[in-house]
């Protein structure tokens, strides 16, 4: 077990290093630089731009810049943001909680609704309910996440006026609210972005759970449980659901990169102050340290998610522990 964990950690470190290196070179080899935008439509002189490039070390050979950056990262220094003029670690740390809250809420919706729908479909495959739910899940899974978010805004925010359009809290009067009112205000702002990510994810989860449930429902121990006189509800929940959840553990680890990629669009649609919106702003400003820093954080989160999924799989499936 320990050797396996060490091996996974080493693999994860290599993956993060490769992602960091690829991001470093790609953003710098792209046309333009962070200070060209300051010249366009402004009185900033080319001499000032050259001075800024020299201050931030962008006038040095790319290989020297890379070695310097790797040395700083190894010491926990992600550099200084060009646009915010402060350490990247502080800028990212301010936005990580918002992204984590959104991801957790979306995951809860994703797996709770997806597993429940998949179990129902798998238990009653090819029934009318299964056909209807299949149509709904396939439609949701096919909708681009940003378009679905805009649709929810049009219906529930602009049309019905039930929920706020965007942001994480009310821009006016939040400090004067009671604690209960502040809690509801934050929850109401979270509902639409979490539903956008969670419902689209639940559609995919339901498809996986339906297939897993269909495989389990045909096995001999299910027939034995029914022969013992157990009710269909107990058979499905106690025996069918528990044994069909193993693939969901792996899917849980794979959900992290999907959520992070979806958060880039969803956070932009809902003006959610997280990493997804921050990386869009950094790309527009060509803020190299921020882009590379977020790539490091995102790749680390993906590696950790897959590591947690591997460990959980070994906990819930004794066969993997015997093979280790």
Number of C-alpha atoms within 10 A of each C-alpha: 11 8 9 12 13 11 12 17 15 12 13 19 15 12 17 21 16 14 17 22 17 13 19 22 16 13 18 15 11 9 8 11 16 20 20 14 15 15 13 10 7 8 8 14 12 13 9 13 17 14 14 16 16 12 10 13 14 17 13 11 9 15 10 11 17 14 11 12 18 17 13 13 15 9 9 10 15 23 19 19 20 20 16 12 9 12 16 22 19 12 18 19 12 14 17 17 14 18 22 14 14 24 22 14 18 25 24 14 21 26 25 15 18 26 26 16 22 31 26 18 26 25 20 17 18 12 12 11 12 19 13 12 19 21 11 12 22 15 12 18 18 11 12 12 21 21 14 19 22 18 14 19 24 14 13 15 17 14 11 10 12 12 20 21 21 21 18 20 19 15 8 7 9 14 10 9 11 10 11 8 12 17 12 13 18 16 15 19 20 24 16 23 31 24 21 25 28 26 23 25 26 28 26 21 26 29 23 21 28 25 17 22 27 19 14 21 21 12 11 9 14 16 12 12 17 14 10 8 9 12 11 13 10 13 19 24 12 12 16 25 22 13 18 22 19 16 14 20 18 18 18 19 21 16 21 21 17 13 22 21 13 20 26 20 20 27 25 20 20 22 16 25 19 24 26 27 21 21 22 16 16 22 14 11 19 24 21 23 22 28 23 25 23 23 20 21 17 20 22 18 17 22 23 17 18 23 18 16 19 19 16 16 19 18 12 15 12 10 11 13 13 8 8 10
